[in-house]
Amino acid sequence: MTRYLVSFNDGAMDHIKDDEWEDLATSSRAVVREAWEAGVWVYGGGLQRQRASVVGTDGLVTDGPYPETKEVIGGFSVIEVDTREEALAWAARIAAGCRCAQEVRELMPDPEHDKMIGLADRRR
């Protein structure tokens, strides 16, 4: 199985009217529940609209993202499926639930990382 990052840009939901947020929350949570019940949901969430901090390899903290960055992530889901086609199908469901387009990227596999996640899951 392969993990995919399904994400949307900050501002992608700016078209949502104030009186629509409750319905949007219900529809997006329903998709998450479906993905969880299907066994493909790993993790996800929305990000607070705020300036990020960039921590350098030397530990120096600066405000970010860099000024030339036009788009930043507003929210994400991580799913685990057999094929890219399945990932795209889930992204379409997430897009409908969130009412905004989703970007899909394959995460690089790392068996050592997967072991650590398994150990962390057992600690809960």
One Martini backbone bead per residue (centre of mass of N, CA, C, O) as a GRO file, in nm:
protein
  124
    1MET     BB    1   0.101   0.034   0.017
    2THR     BB    2   0.019   0.378  -0.039
    3ARG     BB    3   0.098   0.704   0.034
    4TYR     BB    4  -0.105   1.009   0.045
    5LEU     BB    5  -0.118   1.348  -0.031
    6VAL     BB    6  -0.397   1.553   0.052
    7SER     BB    7  -0.442   1.891  -0.067
    8PHE     BB    8  -0.483   2.243   0.025
    9ASN     BB    9  -0.504   2.572  -0.011
   10ASP     BB   10  -0.483   2.858   0.111
   11GLY     BB   11  -0.806   2.993   0.025
   12ALA     BB   12  -0.992   2.762  -0.105
   13MET     BB   13  -1.243   2.857   0.111
   14ASP     BB   14  -1.330   3.162   0.058
   15HIS     BB   15  -1.621   3.095  -0.084
   16ILE     BB   16  -1.735   3.043   0.184
   17LYS     BB   17  -2.004   3.090   0.363
   18ASP     BB   18  -2.092   3.137   0.683
   19ASP     BB   19  -2.366   2.948   0.655
   20GLU     BB   20  -2.181   2.679   0.540
   21TRP     BB   21  -1.982   2.551   0.758
   22GLU     BB   22  -2.154   2.330   0.890
   23ASP     BB   23  -2.200   2.161   0.633
   24LEU     BB   24  -1.901   2.124   0.565
   25ALA     BB   25  -1.822   1.974   0.822
   26THR     BB   26  -2.011   1.737   0.778
   27SER     BB   27  -1.904   1.645   0.495
   28SER     BB   28  -1.602   1.611   0.570
   29ARG     BB   29  -1.644   1.407   0.805
   30ALA     BB   30  -1.781   1.189   0.635
   31VAL     BB   31  -1.533   1.123   0.461
   32VAL     BB   32  -1.348   1.044   0.689
   33ARG     BB   33  -1.523   0.813   0.791
   34GLU     BB   34  -1.515   0.649   0.529
   35ALA     BB   35  -1.205   0.617   0.522
   36TRP     BB   36  -1.180   0.477   0.793
   37GLU     BB   37  -1.377   0.238   0.732
   38ALA     BB   38  -1.191   0.155   0.471
   39GLY     BB   39  -0.875   0.183   0.574
   40VAL     BB   40  -0.724   0.472   0.451
   41TRP     BB   41  -0.686   0.634   0.700
   42VAL     BB   42  -0.440   0.828   0.878
   43TYR     BB   43  -0.442   1.160   0.837
   44GLY     BB   44  -0.560   1.499   0.941
   45GLY     BB   45  -0.600   1.862   0.858
   46GLY     BB   46  -0.620   2.181   0.949
   47LEU     BB   47  -0.486   2.506   0.910
   48GLN     BB   48  -0.390   2.773   1.042
   49ARG     BB   49  -0.405   3.107   0.977
   50GLN     BB   50  -0.058   3.159   0.936
   51ARG     BB   51   0.253   3.222   1.002
   52ALA     BB   52   0.528   3.063   0.952
   53SER     BB   53   0.803   2.876   1.065
   54VAL     BB   54   1.155   2.866   1.007
   55VAL     BB   55   1.383   2.593   1.050
   56GLY     BB   56   1.701   2.554   1.052
   57THR     BB   57   1.983   2.353   1.068
   58ASP     BB   58   2.088   2.569   1.304
   59GLY     BB   59   1.799   2.674   1.451
   60LEU     BB   60   1.703   2.904   1.299
   61VAL     BB   61   1.441   3.144   1.330
   62THR     BB   62   1.192   3.223   1.086
   63ASP     BB   63   0.990   3.374   0.890
   64GLY     BB   64   0.709   3.244   0.707
   65PRO     BB   65   0.711   3.215   0.420
   66TYR     BB   66   0.846   3.302   0.160
   67PRO     BB   67   0.764   3.571  -0.034
   68GLU     BB   68   0.752   3.396  -0.312
   69THR     BB   69   0.525   3.254  -0.182
   70LYS     BB   70   0.184   3.188  -0.287
   71GLU     BB   71   0.153   2.895  -0.158
   72VAL     BB   72  -0.024   2.727   0.105
   73ILE     BB   73  -0.120   2.511   0.329
   74GLY     BB   74  -0.458   2.443   0.465
   75GLY     BB   75  -0.475   2.123   0.416
   76PHE     BB   76  -0.493   1.761   0.510
   77SER     BB   77  -0.435   1.423   0.385
   78VAL     BB   78  -0.376   1.079   0.476
   79ILE     BB   79  -0.345   0.803   0.261
   80GLU     BB   80  -0.401   0.435   0.206
   81VAL     BB   81  -0.329   0.275  -0.105
   82ASP     BB   82  -0.279   0.086  -0.398
   83THR     BB   83  -0.357   0.337  -0.591
   84ARG     BB   84  -0.378   0.628  -0.763
   85GLU     BB   85  -0.674   0.602  -0.839
   86GLU     BB   86  -0.773   0.583  -0.548
   87ALA     BB   87  -0.662   0.854  -0.458
   88LEU     BB   88  -0.829   1.021  -0.659
   89ALA     BB   89  -1.106   0.929  -0.558
   90TRP     BB   90  -1.071   1.038  -0.269
   91ALA     BB   91  -1.010   1.330  -0.351
   92ALA     BB   92  -1.290   1.378  -0.472
   93ARG     BB   93  -1.442   1.339  -0.205
   94ILE     BB   94  -1.294   1.558  -0.050
   95ALA     BB   95  -1.363   1.792  -0.238
   96ALA     BB   96  -1.668   1.776  -0.196
   97GLY     BB   97  -1.665   1.808   0.117
   98CYS     BB   98  -1.477   2.087   0.101
   99ARG     BB   99  -1.517   2.260  -0.165
  100CYS     BB  100  -1.220   2.177  -0.289
  101ALA     BB  101  -0.943   2.140  -0.430
  102GLN     BB  102  -0.700   1.872  -0.483
  103GLU     BB  103  -0.386   1.753  -0.400
  104VAL     BB  104  -0.170   1.485  -0.531
  105ARG     BB  105   0.077   1.290  -0.340
  106GLU     BB  106   0.338   1.084  -0.318
  107LEU     BB  107   0.485   0.907  -0.076
  108MET     BB  108   0.767   0.809   0.049
  109PRO     BB  109   0.910   0.528   0.124
  110ASP     BB  110   0.968   0.395   0.480
  111PRO     BB  111   1.024   0.131   0.673
  112GLU     BB  112   1.130   0.267   0.934
  113HIS     BB  113   0.894   0.459   0.970
  114ASP     BB  114   0.672   0.243   0.986
  115LYS     BB  115   0.777   0.119   1.249
  116MET     BB  116   0.743   0.373   1.424
  117ILE     BB  117   0.440   0.400   1.385
  118GLY     BB  118   0.366   0.128   1.507
  119LEU     BB  119   0.483   0.191   1.787
  120ALA     BB  120   0.312   0.444   1.843
  121ASP     BB  121   0.033   0.304   1.826
  122ARG     BB  122   0.091   0.111   2.076
  123ARG     BB  123   0.115   0.350   2.296
  124ARG     BB  124  -0.202   0.436   2.308
   0.00000   0.00000   0.00000
